[in-house]
Amino acid sequence: MSRLSFTLALVLGLAVAGCDRGAPGAVQESSASSAPTVQIDPSEAGTPMPAMTVSDPTGRTLDLAALRGTPVLLNLWATWCAPCVKEMPLLDALASEYDGRLRVLTVSQDMQGAAVVEPFFATGGYARLEPWMDPDNELGFTLGGGVMPTTVLYDAAGEEVWRVQGEYDWSGEEARAAIDAAIAG
C-alpha cells in the first residue's frame, strides 16, 4: 500500500470511527444518564509495548520499547478530538500526582504534527505533559485501530496491564485505584 493510499485509508477510517467510541463491549450504559460509561479493559494484559518511535516538535525521538523501570500510561489523542482535549488537563494532573511513580505519555495522532500540536501545548500550559507525536498514526492503529482517545497502562516491565478506549475521568477514584493497583504489582 502506498503512503498516499495509507493516509487516505487512515483519514477515512478516523472519520468513520470518530473519537470517543470504544470497542464492542467496552461501553456500558450508565443508569444515571443515557451517556455511555467507558470501562477499564484488561483483555490485552501481558502484551508488550510496541517497538515504535515517537518524536517531539524539536525532532527529539523516544523509543517506546525502551521505556522500562517505571510504569507508563500511554495516551493517544488528537487536537480535533473533543474528548481527547477534555482529558489533557486531567492527564497533566495525574502526571503531577504520580511524578516518579508513573510516566504519563501523551502521543498526538494529528497528521499535521507540530503545526497543530505545538500551539495546542502552548495554549494548554501543561506542567508535566510533553508534546510527543505520531503523525503517521502507526501507533494508533497498532493499539486501538484508530479509536481516540485510547489510553494503555504498561507496567514497569513494559507489558500492558489494561486499556481504556474513549473519554475517561482520570481524576476519579476508579482511575486512581486501578493505577495504584497496577503500580503496586
Summary of the structure (lengths in Angstrom):
residues: 185
radius of gyration: 15.7
end to end distance: 41.6
largest distance: 47.3
contacts: 550
relative contact order: 0.22
helix: 34%
strand: 23%
